[in-house]
Structure formats: C-alpha cells, structure tokens
Amino acid sequence: MKKRQIINFLFLSILTFFIVSCSKDGGIEVDENGETKVDESEEAPNSETKNGSKIVSGDPGLNTFLITSNDETVYTVNAETGEETEVYTFSYQTYLEVLPGYSNGTIYVTADDNSINAINMTDKSLAWEQSILEYRFSTEGVTPPTCVDGVCYASGGTGVVVAVDEVNGNLKWYYTTEPNGNLDTSLNDNSTPVVYGDKVYVFSDEGFTNGLPAYMHILDKETGSLIQKVELPNEVSGTPVFVGDIMYLPAKKMYAINLQSLEILWTLEGNGMGTPFVSDDKMVVVGEPVENISSVLYCIDINSRTILWEKSTGTDVLSAPIIVENVVYSNYDKGSVFAHFNNGRPFAVNLENGEELWYNEGVSVDHSPVYANGVLFYHGHYISSDSDEKVGLLSLDANTGEVLWLNPFFDNGYHINPLIVAENGVFGPSYYRGE
C-alpha cells in the first residue's frame, strides 16, 4: 500500500488503532404527511436522572441572551424566555455564515458577500464592515470569524485569510493559500482559522479544479507571514483541538501531533472524524468506522490510547460532542429524506462508562449541541409537541433533556447556529474558537 505523509518529512507513528463498526439505526420514519414519526417505544426524557439528582451543576440564571439570525437579520434571544429582539438587517439576500462571534457588546459575523462585519448592540448599527480583500456576492467558502485578543480572523471565498482589528475593522494582514500568492479562482476553500499561542493555523482543502492537495499553513499571529506549510493526507473533517503541545487533527483519521516536532504520536483509523473534545485525559469524538457508513461516538483515553467505550450515533453525520463535568452531550442522527439536512436526537451519557442518562426521541435537531450553564440550545423540530408550531429555536434542560421553550419565529429561513452570552462567558458549540 502506498504510504502517505502528514508533513513534509518522514513521520514515526508511535501507535495506530482501528475502529470497528457498531450497530446502526434503520433510519428516519415519516408519516403520510411527510412528518417525522415518534417511536412510542422510546422513553420520554425523565424529569430526574436515575439517581434523582442533577447530572450537571450549571446555573441557567447566568445565561443572558443568544445570538442567531433569520435570513439577513441578526437577532438576540432572551435565554430564559426565548423572546427575540431584532438587532440589524443586512441587504437583501445577504446570508450570514454558520456562527457569530461576540466581544464587549459587539457582534461579529461573516457574510456570503465575502465580508466581516461588526454590529454595535447598543444602538443596533453596523459599526464597520471589511471585505476579505474584495467583495464577491454569493460566495462559497467564507468561514465564521475567530475573534481573539482584539483581532478577528476569517477566510474568504478566494482562499484568502485576513486579520482585522476588532474595534475599527482595519486590515492588519492577509495571507493567501493559493501557491503563487494570488487570489484563488479554483474554489479552494479553507477551514476556520484557529489561533493558538503566537500562531494561526489555516487548513486549506484539496483544490476543486487545480488538483492541489490539502495543506496546513502555520502563520505568525502578528504578521501573517508563513512559518511552515505542511501537506496533509486528507482534508480536515472537523476543527482541530490544541491541548498543551499536542494538536488533535481530524482529517479522515484522527492524528495526535506533537506541535514542536510535528511528529505523529498516534493515529485513530476511520473513514471520517468530527471535531474532538478533550477533557483531562479523555477525548470524545464522533467517527465513521472503517468500511461502514454509520457513525460512532468514541471515548478515548489519550494517555493509554485505548477506546474506553463507544456508542452508535446513527448515520454518518460527524457531529461535535461536548463534555460538561462528567457528562457527554451529542446527537443520534436518524437520517433525513432531504439532502444536507440533519435529523439528530439529543442525548446525554456518562463520561466514565458511556451509560445513557437521557435521550429525547421527541426532538430533532439541526446541529451539534450548544451548552451553557445547565441548558442546551438548538435549532430544530419539537416533534412530540401538542402545538401546531413545532419548528424553531429550542432550549432544553441539560439535566433531563426536556424542552424548556420553543421560539417558532425561527421556523423557516436560513439561520446561523446560536452563540450564548452569559455572565460567566460566551458559549458556542465545541468548534467555537472565540474568547
């Protein structure tokens, strides 16, 4: 078999272990009206856990508001009541990208016109806008912003990464992943830039028409100058996680890489890996087993490099689990009759042994869990609700899985995933890399 390298010199792989396939679900059921059918044999989430106590200790009262959108308009949503407030509307058919950023009363969003934008929440005005070198309407490949230490980083639809000042939007530097330093005209997308220490890590996809391989570009945080460019064996399939001197890189397989030497420490085999979450000596990640189209949630001891337990998560959707105290939150995806739509059932399991704590068959969610202070937030479908209004922005009790509120205003249209602003910080999905 032909060997592939993850960097531009020979690696010594210390350990490789393989994923075995697990059982998979039979898929989504729909009734004669095309509505998802609830499996009545599944237990509804209990109001208490098996031992009658809470499974996480967060205080929901600390959550202040959510940031999301409906088509061209950015909204805040009261975290307790679910009531929405309009903040700012962009021009017609300008759509926002995946996830916002937030800092000191300012909302940061990227848009499909190849721009980064700052919205002042006090007067609900556009504080500044900055093209990612040039405006390109209906652009594919624009990433969400990563705002750290007074600077926002994003990649645009031309393969260009920019760093702009959070306060005024002035361009600090730019870097293009196109080999000759030009604007990319070959649809070569990048993943969201990750800032770690004094470096910015950019991951470019394989070229759509030019045959370029995937690369990791390591940039100087202050200047944007290239420190090292490393060829990858595959495109990244999730957001890398950095812990100490190790990067956990999901690129079809999971690679644990020493940041100093760029040596592979170990490799987890698979046909796909999502965004990992690391807590102390444990990693959880959803992966697609070798020679299987289902997905599995794995808990791995990163010291002994052994799989502690695994749990089927349905179809091959690589959602991003999250660890809170001794609990793992993730989704079981039943598949959808519509392309590019997720149909996940939220659940919670014990981190130590994978034992199910709750599972909500009555809710279908669109994206990975967003946790903040004892509450989970999603866009989704409250299937088991008695109300005619079943689709919208959802809040779930993280201890029981029960729905706290549903805002049906967000039933249709295009939405960015919610970001939660609380008294004790800003919370997003596990791939959120802002402050």
C-alpha positions in Angstrom: 0.0 0.0 0.0 1.3 3.4 -0.9 2.2 5.4 2.3 1.0 9.0 2.7 2.7 11.6 4.9 1.0 14.2 7.0 4.0 16.6 6.9 6.9 17.2 4.6 9.4 14.9 6.2 9.2 11.3 7.5 7.0 10.7 10.5 7.4 8.0 13.0 3.9 6.8 14.0 4.1 5.5 17.6 0.6 3.9 17.6 -2.3 3.2 15.4 -5.6 1.7 16.5 -8.6 0.8 14.4 -12.3 1.5 14.8 -14.7 -1.5 14.5 -18.2 -1.0 13.2 -21.1 -0.7 15.6 -24.8 -1.3 15.2 -26.7 1.3 13.2 -30.3 2.6 13.2 -32.7 1.8 10.5 -33.3 5.4 9.5 -35.9 8.1 9.7 -39.7 7.2 9.7 -42.2 9.6 8.2 -46.0 9.5 8.1 -48.3 10.1 5.2 -47.8 13.9 5.5 -44.0 13.7 5.5 -43.8 14.4 9.2 -41.2 12.5 11.3 -42.9 9.8 13.3 -42.1 9.5 17.0 -41.2 5.9 18.2 -43.6 5.5 21.0 -41.5 2.6 22.4 -38.7 5.1 23.2 -39.0 6.6 26.7 -39.5 10.3 27.0 -36.8 12.1 29.0 -37.3 11.8 32.7 -37.6 14.9 34.9 -34.9 13.3 37.1 -31.8 11.2 36.5 -31.7 7.6 37.6 -30.3 8.6 41.0 -32.7 11.5 41.4 -30.0 14.2 41.2 -28.8 16.7 38.6 -26.1 15.4 36.2 -24.5 18.9 35.7 -24.3 21.8 38.1 -24.7 24.8 35.9 -26.9 27.8 36.8 -29.2 28.7 34.0 -29.7 32.1 35.6 -26.3 33.1 34.4 -27.3 32.9 30.7 -28.3 36.3 29.3 -29.1 36.1 25.6 -28.5 34.1 22.4 -27.2 35.5 19.1 -28.7 34.0 16.0 -30.2 35.1 12.7 -33.1 34.6 10.4 -32.1 35.1 6.7 -30.5 38.6 6.5 -31.4 39.7 10.0 -29.4 39.2 13.2 -31.4 38.7 16.4 -30.7 38.4 20.1 -33.0 36.0 22.1 -33.7 36.1 25.8 -32.1 32.9 27.2 -34.8 32.4 29.8 -38.0 33.2 27.8 -36.9 32.7 24.2 -38.2 36.1 23.2 -36.4 37.5 20.2 -35.2 41.1 19.5 -34.2 42.4 16.1 -30.7 43.8 16.1 -29.6 44.5 12.5 -30.7 43.6 8.9 -28.2 43.3 6.1 -29.1 43.9 2.5 -31.5 41.6 0.7 -30.2 38.0 0.1 -27.0 38.6 2.1 -26.7 35.4 4.2 -24.5 35.0 7.3 -22.1 32.2 7.9 -22.6 29.4 10.4 -21.6 31.0 13.7 -21.2 34.6 15.0 -18.5 36.0 17.4 -19.1 38.3 20.3 -16.9 40.7 22.4 -17.7 43.7 24.7 -21.2 44.5 23.2 -20.2 43.9 19.6 -21.5 41.0 17.4 -19.1 39.8 14.6 -20.4 37.9 11.6 -19.1 37.0 8.2 -21.4 37.1 5.1 -21.6 35.4 1.7 -20.6 38.7 0.1 -17.0 37.9 1.3 -17.0 40.3 4.2 -16.5 40.5 8.0 -19.0 42.8 9.8 -19.3 44.2 13.3 -22.6 45.2 14.8 -22.9 47.5 17.8 -25.6 46.1 20.1 -26.1 49.4 21.9 -27.5 51.4 19.0 -28.1 48.3 16.7 -26.0 49.8 14.0 -23.2 48.5 11.7 -20.0 49.5 13.4 -17.8 48.6 10.4 -17.6 46.2 7.5 -14.4 44.9 5.9 -14.2 42.9 2.7 -11.9 39.8 2.7 -9.8 41.7 0.2 -12.6 42.0 -2.2 -16.4 41.7 -2.2 -17.8 38.7 -4.0 -21.5 38.2 -3.8 -23.0 34.7 -3.1 -19.5 33.5 -2.3 -19.0 29.9 -1.2 -16.3 29.0 1.4 -16.5 32.0 3.7 -15.7 30.9 7.3 -17.1 32.2 10.6 -14.9 34.8 12.4 -12.5 33.8 15.1 -12.1 36.8 17.4 -9.2 36.6 19.9 -7.1 39.3 21.7 -8.7 42.2 19.9 -8.3 40.7 16.4 -10.8 38.9 14.1 -9.6 36.3 11.7 -11.6 34.8 8.8 -11.0 33.1 5.5 -12.9 34.2 2.4 -14.1 32.6 -0.8 -10.8 33.4 -2.6 -8.6 31.3 -0.4 -7.5 34.5 1.5 -7.2 34.7 5.3 -7.4 38.1 6.9 -6.8 39.6 10.3 -8.7 42.7 11.1 -8.8 45.0 14.2 -11.9 44.3 16.3 -12.5 47.9 17.1 -12.4 49.6 13.6 -12.1 46.7 11.1 -8.8 47.9 9.7 -6.9 45.2 7.9 -3.8 44.1 9.8 -2.6 41.5 7.4 -3.7 38.9 4.8 -2.4 35.6 3.6 -3.5 33.6 0.6 -3.4 29.8 0.4 -3.0 30.0 -3.4 0.5 28.7 -4.1 1.6 31.7 -6.1 0.2 34.3 -3.7 -2.7 35.2 -5.9 -6.5 35.3 -5.2 -7.7 31.7 -5.6 -10.0 31.3 -8.6 -10.2 27.5 -8.3 -12.7 27.1 -5.5 -10.1 26.1 -3.0 -11.7 26.6 0.4 -10.2 26.9 3.8 -11.5 25.9 7.2 -12.0 28.5 10.0 -8.6 29.8 11.2 -7.5 28.5 14.6 -5.5 30.8 16.9 -3.2 29.1 19.4 -0.3 30.7 21.2 1.5 33.0 18.8 0.4 31.2 15.7 -2.6 31.0 13.4 -3.4 27.6 11.9 -5.1 27.5 8.5 -6.3 24.3 6.8 -6.9 24.5 3.0 -9.0 21.9 1.3 -8.0 20.0 -1.8 -8.3 22.1 -4.9 -11.6 21.7 -6.7 -10.2 22.1 -10.2 -6.4 22.5 -9.8 -5.5 19.2 -8.1 -3.8 20.8 -5.2 -3.5 18.6 -2.0 -4.8 19.7 1.4 -2.3 21.8 3.4 -1.8 23.1 6.9 -0.5 26.6 6.9 1.2 27.8 10.1 1.3 31.6 10.2 2.8 34.2 12.6 -0.1 35.6 14.6 1.2 39.2 14.5 2.3 39.5 10.9 0.5 36.7 8.9 3.8 35.6 7.5 4.1 31.9 6.7 6.2 29.9 9.2 5.6 26.4 7.7 3.4 24.8 5.1 2.6 21.1 5.6 0.9 18.7 3.2 -1.9 16.7 4.7 -3.1 13.3 3.7 -6.7 14.4 3.6 -8.9 17.5 4.1 -9.8 18.3 7.7 -13.1 16.8 8.6 -13.6 18.7 11.8 -12.0 21.6 13.8 -8.6 20.7 15.3 -8.1 20.8 19.1 -4.9 22.0 20.8 -4.0 20.9 24.2 -0.6 21.7 25.6 2.0 20.7 23.0 -0.4 18.4 21.1 -2.7 19.0 18.2 -5.6 16.6 17.7 -6.2 16.8 13.9 -9.3 15.2 12.4 -8.5 14.6 8.7 -10.5 11.4 7.8 -8.4 9.7 10.6 -7.6 11.3 13.9 -4.0 12.4 14.3 -2.3 13.3 17.6 0.6 15.5 16.6 3.5 17.0 18.6 3.4 20.7 17.8 7.2 21.1 18.3 8.4 18.3 16.1 5.2 17.7 14.1 5.7 14.0 14.7 2.6 11.8 14.7 2.2 10.4 18.2 -0.7 8.2 17.4 -3.4 7.7 14.8 -7.1 6.6 15.2 -8.2 4.9 12.0 -11.6 5.7 10.3 -13.3 7.0 7.2 -14.1 10.3 8.8 -13.6 12.1 12.1 -15.5 15.0 13.5 -14.4 17.7 15.9 -13.0 16.2 19.1 -13.5 17.4 22.6 -10.7 16.8 25.2 -11.2 17.0 29.0 -8.3 15.9 31.2 -7.2 12.5 30.0 -10.2 11.7 27.9 -11.3 12.6 24.3 -14.7 12.1 22.8 -15.2 12.2 19.1 -17.8 11.1 16.5 -16.2 9.0 13.8 -17.2 6.9 10.8 -15.9 3.4 11.2 -13.7 1.7 8.5 -15.9 0.1 5.9 -19.1 1.4 7.4 -21.5 4.3 6.6 -22.7 4.7 10.2 -21.1 6.9 12.9 -20.0 6.1 16.4 -19.3 8.2 19.5 -15.9 7.2 21.0 -14.4 7.9 24.3 -10.6 7.5 24.3 -8.0 7.6 27.0 -5.4 9.8 25.4 -2.7 8.6 27.7 -3.1 4.8 27.2 -4.5 5.4 23.7 -7.3 3.0 24.2 -11.0 3.2 23.4 -12.9 3.2 26.7 -16.4 2.8 25.3 -18.3 3.5 22.1 -21.9 4.3 21.3 -23.7 4.3 17.9 -24.8 7.7 16.7 -26.8 6.7 13.6 -25.9 7.9 10.1 -22.5 9.2 9.0 -23.2 12.8 10.3 -20.0 13.8 12.2 -21.5 16.0 14.9 -19.3 17.6 17.6 -19.9 16.3 21.1 -19.2 18.3 24.2 -18.1 17.3 27.7 -19.5 19.0 30.7 -18.2 17.8 34.1 -18.9 14.0 33.9 -21.4 14.1 31.1 -21.1 13.9 27.3 -23.8 15.6 25.1 -24.2 14.5 21.5 -26.8 13.6 18.8 -28.0 10.4 17.3 -28.8 11.2 13.7 -31.6 9.2 12.1 -31.0 10.5 8.6 -33.2 12.8 6.5 -35.2 12.5 3.3 -33.8 15.9 2.4 -30.3 16.4 1.3 -28.0 18.5 3.6 -30.4 18.3 6.5 -29.6 16.7 9.8 -32.1 14.8 11.9 -30.4 14.4 15.3 -31.9 13.2 18.6 -30.1 14.8 21.5 -28.8 12.6 24.3 -26.5 12.6 27.4 -24.2 9.8 28.5 -21.9 9.2 31.4 -18.3 10.1 30.5 -16.8 7.3 32.5 -18.8 4.4 31.0 -21.0 5.6 28.2 -24.2 4.8 30.2 -27.2 6.7 28.8 -28.5 9.3 31.1 -31.3 10.6 28.9 -32.3 10.5 25.2 -35.1 12.7 23.7 -36.8 11.0 20.8 -39.4 13.8 20.7 -36.9 16.4 19.4 -35.0 16.5 16.1 -32.0 19.0 16.0 -30.1 20.5 13.1 -26.6 20.9 14.6 -24.2 19.9 17.3 -25.1 20.7 20.9 -24.5 24.2 22.3 -24.3 24.1 26.1 -24.3 27.0 28.6 -24.9 26.8 32.3 -27.2 23.8 32.5 -29.1 24.5 29.3 -28.7 23.2 25.7 -29.7 25.3 22.7 -30.5 24.1 19.1 -32.4 24.9 16.0 -34.8 22.0 15.5 -38.2 20.3 15.4 -40.2 19.6 18.6 -41.8 16.6 17.1 -43.8 15.5 20.2 -45.2 18.9 21.0 -49.0 19.2 21.0 -48.8 22.7 19.4 -49.1 23.3 15.7 -45.9 25.3 15.9 -43.2 22.7 16.3 -40.1 24.1 14.5 -37.8 26.9 15.6 -35.1 27.8 18.2 -35.1 25.3 21.1 -34.0 25.4 24.7 -33.5 22.0 26.6 -32.8 21.3 30.2 -29.3 19.7 30.1 -30.2 17.6 33.2 -33.3 15.9 31.8 -33.5 16.6 28.0 -36.9 18.2 28.4 -37.8 21.2 26.2 -37.9 24.5 28.2 -39.1 26.7 25.4 -39.5 26.8 21.6 -39.5 30.0 19.6 -41.3 29.3 16.3 -40.3 32.7 14.8 -37.2 30.8 13.6 -39.1 28.1 11.8 -38.2 29.0 8.3 -35.3 30.7 6.6 -31.6 30.5 7.0 -30.1 30.6 10.5 -26.6 30.8 12.0 -26.0 28.5 14.9 -26.7 30.1 18.3 -24.0 31.7 20.4 -24.8 32.2 24.1 -23.7 35.3 26.0 -23.7 34.7 29.8 -22.5 36.5 32.9 -19.6 33.9 33.1 -18.5 33.9 29.4 -19.5 33.2 25.8 -20.6 29.7 24.9 -20.9 28.0 21.5 -20.6 24.5 20.0 -17.4 22.6 20.7 -15.8 24.0 17.5 -16.3 27.6 18.6 -12.8 29.2 19.0 -13.6 32.7 20.1 -12.8 34.1 23.6 
